[in-house]
Amino acid sequence: MAHEQMEAPDNTAVRTALWRMMHLQVDPPPHVVEDEIGLQLAAPGHHWRDRPDMDPQATSGFRAAIVARARFIEDLIAEQADQGVTQYVILGAGLDTFAQRKPELASRLRIFEVDQPGTQAWKRHRLVELGYGIPDWLHLVPVDLEAGASWPEQLSTAGFDPTRQTVIVSTGVTMYLTKDATAATLRQIAGLAPGSTLAMTFLLPTELVDEADRPGLQASQEGARASGTPFISFYTPQEMLTLAREAGFKDARHVPGTSLAERYFADRTDGLRPSSGENLLLATT
C-alpha cells in the first residue's frame, strides 16, 4: 500500500482547536467545553496566543460559538447513546477530540472520523505520538472528497453498518461546499437507517446576522478567502430545511445559534456570548 502523505490539517481546523483552548485560558468557569487536547494535537508553538485571530476580546464571540456547538453535539451524542445508538460519524473531523476527552462515553460507540487522507495520516501519527493511540472503536476514515471519492463506500470498508441507527455530524463544513454538494451529502445521509440523526451547521446570509456581528463575519470571510478556503455557501433557515426535506429526511428542525446562547451562557456574568451567524440543522431519517 502506498504510504499516505501527511499534511497538517487546514487553518480552520487548527483555529477551532485553539479557540477551544482559549476558552479555558481566558474565560472564567464554568467552561462550556473543556478541551486541552486539541492544542496538544495542533502543537502550534509557544507564541500561538500572539496570533491576530487569538485576540481574546476581538474573537470572543467566535470562541463562544465554537464551544457552544461542540457542547451541543456532545449533549446530543450522550442522549443518543443512552437511547441505544451505537455509531457516530463525523464528516470533516479535523481536530475533533471527543474520543480522547470522553473515553467512557466514546467507548460505548463506534466512531468514524472522515477527513482528507493527508489530514487523517497526520492525526493518526499525532495520536500515537501523544500516547492516546487509536482504540479499536475509533476509525479514522481517509476520503479524498476533492477527487470525488464516496464517503459512504469508504465508511462501509472501515466497518460501518448502514443498517444500524447512527448519529452523523458535520460542523463548519457547509460554507466551503457548493449547495449542490451539500444537497448530495444530505441525500446520502437521508438513506441511512431509519431513526438516524444528523446535526449540521450552516452560515446565515449577512442580512440575517445581528448587525453587531456583521463586521466579525466579514473579517472571517476575508480571512477564509486569504487562506485559500473561501466561504461559498450561505443558507436561510428555510432554505436548509427545504434541502433536508427534499433529500428525504422524515423530520427536520432549525436550531438557531441564539438558542445555544440561552442554553449554555444564560447565567454567565462575564458577558461571553456566541456571535450570531452559525445555525444548526437537526434532522432525522
C-alpha positions as CSV (number, residue, x, y, z in Angstrom):
1,M,0.0,0.0,0.0
2,A,1.3,3.4,-0.9
3,H,2.5,5.5,2.1
4,E,-0.1,8.2,2.9
5,Q,1.5,11.6,2.7
6,M,0.9,13.5,5.9
7,E,-0.4,17.0,5.7
8,A,-1.1,19.2,8.7
9,P,-4.9,20.0,9.0
10,D,-6.1,23.2,7.4
11,N,-6.0,26.6,9.1
12,T,-9.7,26.5,10.1
13,A,-9.4,23.1,11.9
14,V,-6.3,24.4,13.9
15,R,-8.0,27.7,14.7
16,T,-11.1,25.9,16.0
17,A,-9.0,23.8,18.3
18,L,-7.0,26.8,19.6
19,W,-10.3,28.7,20.3
20,R,-11.5,25.8,22.4
21,M,-8.2,26.1,24.4
22,M,-8.6,29.9,24.6
23,H,-11.9,29.4,26.3
24,L,-10.2,27.5,29.1
25,Q,-7.4,30.0,29.4
26,V,-9.2,33.4,29.2
27,D,-12.8,32.8,30.1
28,P,-13.7,32.2,33.8
29,P,-15.5,28.9,34.8
30,P,-17.9,27.3,34.3
31,H,-16.5,26.2,31.0
32,V,-18.9,25.2,28.3
33,V,-16.4,22.6,27.0
34,E,-13.0,21.6,28.4
35,D,-10.6,20.8,25.6
36,E,-6.8,20.9,26.1
37,I,-6.1,18.0,23.7
38,G,-6.8,20.0,20.5
39,L,-3.9,22.3,21.5
40,Q,-1.6,19.2,22.1
41,L,-2.5,17.8,18.7
42,A,-2.0,21.1,16.9
43,A,1.3,21.9,18.6
44,P,1.3,25.5,17.3
45,G,4.4,26.6,19.1
46,H,4.9,28.8,22.2
47,H,3.6,32.1,20.6
48,W,0.2,30.9,19.4
49,R,-1.6,33.4,21.7
50,D,0.1,36.2,19.8
51,R,-1.8,35.4,16.6
52,P,-4.2,38.1,15.5
53,D,-7.1,35.5,15.3
54,M,-6.4,34.7,19.0
55,D,-7.1,38.2,20.3
56,P,-9.2,37.4,23.4
57,Q,-11.5,40.4,23.0
58,A,-11.9,40.6,19.3
59,T,-12.6,36.9,18.8
60,S,-14.7,36.2,22.0
61,G,-18.0,35.7,20.0
62,F,-16.4,33.2,17.7
63,R,-14.7,31.4,20.5
64,A,-18.1,31.1,22.3
65,A,-19.9,29.9,19.2
66,I,-17.3,27.2,18.7
67,V,-17.5,25.8,22.3
68,A,-21.4,26.2,22.1
69,R,-21.7,24.0,19.0
70,A,-19.1,21.5,20.5
71,R,-21.2,21.2,23.7
72,F,-24.4,20.9,21.7
73,I,-23.0,18.0,19.7
74,E,-21.7,16.3,22.9
75,D,-25.0,16.6,24.6
76,L,-26.7,15.1,21.5
77,I,-24.2,12.2,21.4
78,A,-24.8,11.4,25.1
79,E,-28.6,11.5,24.7
80,Q,-28.4,9.3,21.6
81,A,-26.1,6.8,23.2
82,D,-28.5,6.5,26.1
83,Q,-31.2,5.6,23.6
84,G,-29.1,2.8,22.2
85,V,-27.4,4.4,19.2
86,T,-24.0,2.8,18.7
87,Q,-22.5,4.5,15.6
88,Y,-21.2,8.1,15.4
89,V,-19.9,9.6,12.1
90,I,-18.0,12.9,12.0
91,L,-17.8,14.4,8.5
92,G,-14.8,16.8,8.2
93,A,-13.5,15.7,11.6
94,G,-10.4,18.0,11.6
95,L,-9.0,18.2,15.2
96,D,-12.1,16.7,16.9
97,T,-11.1,15.4,20.3
98,F,-14.3,13.9,21.6
99,A,-12.9,10.4,21.5
100,Q,-9.9,11.4,23.6
101,R,-11.7,13.7,26.1
102,K,-14.8,11.5,26.7
103,P,-13.4,7.9,26.6
104,E,-16.1,6.5,28.9
105,L,-18.9,7.7,26.5
106,A,-16.9,7.3,23.3
107,S,-16.0,3.7,24.0
108,R,-19.8,2.8,24.0
109,L,-19.9,3.8,20.4
110,R,-18.2,3.0,17.1
111,I,-16.8,6.4,16.0
112,F,-15.9,7.1,12.4
113,E,-14.0,10.3,11.7
114,V,-14.0,11.2,8.0
115,D,-11.5,13.6,6.5
116,Q,-8.9,14.1,3.8
117,P,-6.2,11.4,3.6
118,G,-3.3,13.7,4.4
119,T,-5.1,15.1,7.5
120,Q,-6.0,11.6,8.7
121,A,-2.5,10.3,8.3
122,W,-1.2,13.3,10.3
123,K,-3.8,12.9,13.0
124,R,-3.1,9.2,13.4
125,H,0.6,9.9,13.8
126,R,-0.1,12.7,16.4
127,L,-2.5,10.5,18.4
128,V,0.1,7.7,18.6
129,E,2.9,10.2,19.3
130,L,1.0,11.7,22.2
131,G,0.2,8.3,23.7
132,Y,-3.6,8.3,23.0
133,G,-3.3,5.7,20.3
134,I,-6.2,4.5,18.2
135,P,-8.6,2.3,20.2
136,D,-10.5,-0.3,18.3
137,W,-13.7,1.6,18.5
138,L,-12.2,4.7,16.8
139,H,-11.9,4.6,13.0
140,L,-10.0,7.3,11.1
141,V,-11.5,7.1,7.6
142,P,-9.5,8.8,4.9
143,V,-11.7,10.1,2.0
144,D,-10.4,12.2,-0.8
145,L,-13.6,14.2,-1.3
146,E,-11.9,16.6,-3.6
147,A,-11.2,13.7,-6.0
148,G,-14.9,12.7,-5.8
149,A,-14.4,9.6,-3.6
150,S,-17.5,8.2,-2.0
151,W,-17.5,8.6,1.8
152,P,-20.4,6.1,2.3
153,E,-18.3,3.4,0.5
154,Q,-15.2,4.2,2.5
155,L,-17.2,4.1,5.7
156,S,-18.5,0.6,4.8
157,T,-14.9,-0.5,4.1
158,A,-14.0,0.8,7.6
159,G,-16.7,-1.4,9.2
160,F,-19.7,1.0,9.3
161,D,-23.0,-0.8,9.3
162,P,-25.6,1.2,7.3
163,T,-28.5,-0.8,8.8
164,R,-27.8,0.5,12.3
165,Q,-29.0,3.8,13.7
166,T,-26.3,6.4,13.5
167,V,-25.6,10.0,14.7
168,I,-23.9,11.9,11.9
169,V,-22.4,15.3,12.4
170,S,-20.9,18.0,10.1
171,T,-19.8,21.2,11.7
172,G,-18.1,24.1,10.0
173,V,-18.2,22.4,6.6
174,T,-21.2,23.6,4.5
175,M,-19.9,27.1,3.9
176,Y,-16.9,25.7,1.9
177,L,-19.1,23.4,-0.3
178,T,-21.4,24.2,-3.2
179,K,-25.1,24.0,-2.5
180,D,-25.3,21.0,-4.9
181,A,-22.5,19.2,-3.0
182,T,-24.4,19.7,0.3
183,A,-27.7,18.6,-1.2
184,A,-25.9,15.4,-2.4
185,T,-24.5,14.8,1.0
186,L,-27.9,15.3,2.6
187,R,-29.4,12.7,0.2
188,Q,-26.7,10.2,1.1
189,I,-27.3,10.7,4.8
190,A,-31.1,10.5,4.4
191,G,-30.5,7.0,3.1
192,L,-29.1,5.8,6.4
193,A,-31.0,3.5,8.8
194,P,-34.4,4.9,10.0
195,G,-34.1,6.8,13.3
196,S,-30.6,8.1,12.4
197,T,-29.9,11.8,13.4
198,L,-28.0,14.5,11.5
199,A,-26.6,17.7,13.1
200,M,-25.2,20.1,10.5
201,T,-24.1,23.7,10.9
202,F,-24.6,26.4,8.3
203,L,-23.9,30.1,7.9
204,L,-26.7,32.6,7.6
205,P,-26.6,35.2,4.8
206,T,-25.1,38.5,6.1
207,E,-28.5,40.3,6.2
208,L,-29.9,37.8,8.7
209,V,-26.9,38.2,11.1
210,D,-27.2,40.6,14.0
211,E,-25.8,43.9,12.9
212,A,-23.3,44.0,15.8
213,D,-21.8,40.6,14.5
214,R,-21.5,41.6,10.8
215,P,-18.0,43.1,10.9
216,G,-16.7,39.9,12.6
217,L,-18.4,37.7,10.0
218,Q,-16.9,39.9,7.2
219,A,-13.5,39.6,8.8
220,S,-13.7,35.8,9.0
221,Q,-14.9,35.7,5.4
222,E,-11.9,37.8,4.3
223,G,-9.6,35.5,6.4
224,A,-11.0,32.4,4.8
225,R,-10.6,33.8,1.3
226,A,-7.0,34.9,2.1
227,S,-6.1,31.4,3.3
228,G,-7.5,29.8,0.1
229,T,-10.7,28.3,1.6
230,P,-13.4,30.9,0.8
231,F,-16.9,30.7,2.2
232,I,-19.1,30.0,-0.9
233,S,-22.5,29.0,0.5
234,F,-24.9,30.7,2.9
235,Y,-28.4,29.5,3.8
236,T,-31.6,30.9,5.2
237,P,-33.1,28.5,7.8
238,Q,-36.0,27.8,5.4
239,E,-33.7,27.0,2.6
240,M,-31.7,24.5,4.7
241,L,-35.0,22.9,6.0
242,T,-36.3,22.6,2.4
243,L,-33.0,21.0,1.3
244,A,-33.3,18.4,4.1
245,R,-36.9,17.6,3.3
246,E,-36.2,17.3,-0.4
247,A,-33.3,15.0,0.4
248,G,-35.8,12.6,2.1
249,F,-35.4,13.3,5.9
250,K,-38.6,12.4,7.8
251,D,-38.1,15.3,10.2
252,A,-36.0,18.5,10.0
253,R,-35.7,21.2,12.7
254,H,-33.8,24.5,12.7
255,V,-31.8,25.2,15.8
256,P,-30.9,28.9,16.0
257,G,-27.5,29.8,17.3
258,T,-29.3,32.1,19.8
259,S,-30.9,29.1,21.4
260,L,-27.4,27.7,22.2
261,A,-26.6,31.1,23.8
262,E,-29.6,30.7,26.0
263,R,-28.9,27.1,26.8
264,Y,-25.2,27.4,27.7
265,F,-24.5,31.1,28.5
266,A,-27.6,32.4,30.2
267,D,-26.1,32.5,33.7
268,R,-22.7,34.0,32.8
269,T,-21.7,37.3,34.4
270,D,-18.7,37.9,32.1
271,G,-20.7,38.8,29.0
272,L,-19.4,35.9,27.0
273,R,-21.9,35.1,24.3
274,P,-21.7,33.3,20.9
275,S,-21.7,35.6,17.9
276,S,-24.8,35.1,15.6
277,G,-24.4,33.8,12.1
278,E,-24.0,30.0,12.5
279,N,-27.1,27.9,12.9
280,L,-27.8,24.2,13.0
281,L,-30.0,21.8,11.1
282,L,-31.2,18.8,13.2
283,A,-32.8,16.1,11.0
284,T,-33.9,12.5,11.5
285,T,-34.3,9.8,8.9
